[in-house]
Amino acid sequence: MKSNSLRSRLALTAALLGTQAAFAGTDVWFTPLTQSAPVVPANSLGETSSPWVTPEGIHQKNILSLREVEDQILSPGQSVIRVPGQGTSASMFDMLAYDPTGQYLFIPHETPIGAGCTRISLYDNHAEVILAGDQKGANGDWSNDFGAFDPSRWTPNGTLFLAEEWSGEGRVIEILNPLAPAAEIESRELNSIPNVSHEGINFSEKFEDTIYFIDEYNSGSIYKFVMSKKGDYTKGQSFVLSVDAFLSSGGNPVANYNAGSNATAVREGMATWIPLTDKNGVPLPGISDPFVNGPTGPATLAGRKAADDAGGTPYGRPEDMAVGRATNGREMLYVAVTSENAVISIEILENRKGNSYTATGKAIVRVMANNSTPKNLGYAPTTGTISSPDNIALDSQGNVYVIEDAPNGSSTGGDIWFFRDKNSDGVAESVDHFMSIRVHGSEATGMIFNPANPLEFCVSVQHPTSTDLAVIPNGLGDAVWMFNLANIPNKGFVKNLEKGRTNTNQ
């Protein structure tokens, strides 16, 4: 790629990321589904041609599948990751990222070893691996290997974050030149961000020096990293969120979220960001070093131990996070709490002027929705229930979409829900049944709207039964599907989407 082209793209990146995010939210814009999809046999026509049940007018098309790349069906010279001997975990397409131009899509691979990233050029459907581990993590050597890349995030610096979840060492890896030819890709480990089971990791839309991230664990906490210098991810101060009444109500940060006294401890309401380090990243007295590389077991991740030392509030496997804005102008975090079958909202009360540094800040934690929230309010009811909410996406109007982490069995597919929050107070009036997937053994993940075309979004299909070639020879495998909303009946919503901007922090 020519250097002037790269400079132009990075300039566009800065311009797009510098604009304001949309405020949430709107009324429901579709007629909700009334049931979850019935599952079809692996590699059947239902999987390969139209795996999604959607509301009227939504067009679906396959962008990429593991088999198409391996068989060179789309175009020659492609590559994608399949780790031998891993069955349905051989490829594991996960949380997608766009570049701001919408030309490239990035797929992190959540494989136990040999994790990496595939870049797709959407203009010619060409896929190529731009980063991959050497698979020596199978023997405990992670020096040149990566495990379970879950999140990928385009950064305001025009780089790409990848991070390890349940395998590897809980590290954040930054690809410094994600648009460069594959042979010229450069990457580094960010030793400034605590080692946890990463999934949700996002940049603040309001504070240019702040990154929010999650520890995806059944005693996991919510964190932020404040850069010492705006745009420099290598040095800064780390914090963990602690609900003010959690400890005084008998909460124990070391125990699981629902164990012992934590079952009745307060985990909503006013909260404070508690520092783990100083502004230079040095652990504070009494706080464990959060940056030690190590195995991803429950008691060993360094950032988790530091959060426990500081009194961080634990949640039931918090996974993905999206960053939006409330109508009052405050930043709002949306966090999927999988084991609690809920989504929480976190309203950031901090209100800095410019880029001035604030050591701590306040927030309000609320339950946005769970299975007690009305479903399909004002429409025909659904028999579907919220099961293990995992991933979160925002459209250009700030609406919240939540994707389940429930692998499909032999009868009922996994779902995507629309969280209706018209007054943008962080509490949904209704959860509306949006889409459902029919692919056997799979889960949907990585839903993200195209920042250059707010009418399009993509979703990954992860670990379907058809990925395991020992079970389904020549199976379709992990795949990426693209959806277009241009032909939905609600033309007013289409026009509003087109006017808005979809951020890359999903």
Buried (B, 14 or more C-beta within 10 A) or exposed (E): EEEEEBEEBBEBBEEBBEEEBBBBBBEBBBBBBBBBBBBBBBBBEBBBEBBBBBBEBBBBEBBBBBBBBBEEEBEEEBBBBBBEEBEBBBBBBBBBBBBBBBBBBBBBBBBBBBBBBBBBEBEEBBBBBBBBBBBBBBEEEBEEBBBBBBBBBBBBBBBBBBBBBBBBBBBBBBBBBBBBEEEEBEBEEBBBBBBBBBBBBBBBBBBBBBBBBBBBBBBBBBBBBBBBEEEEBBBBBBBBBBBBBBBEBBBBBBBBBBEEEBEEBBBBEEBBBBBBBBBEBEBBEEBBBBBBBEBBEEEBBBBBBBBBBBBBBBBBBBBBBBBBBBBEEBBBBBBBBBBBBBBBBBBBBBEEEEEEEBEEBBBBBBBBBBEEBBBBBEBEEBEBBBBBBBBBBBBBBBBBBBBBBBBBEEEBBBBBBBBBBBEBBBBBBBBBBBBBBBBBBBBBBBBBBBBBBBBBBBBBBBBBBBBBBEBBEEBBBBBBBBBBBBEBEBEEBBEBBEEBBBBBBB
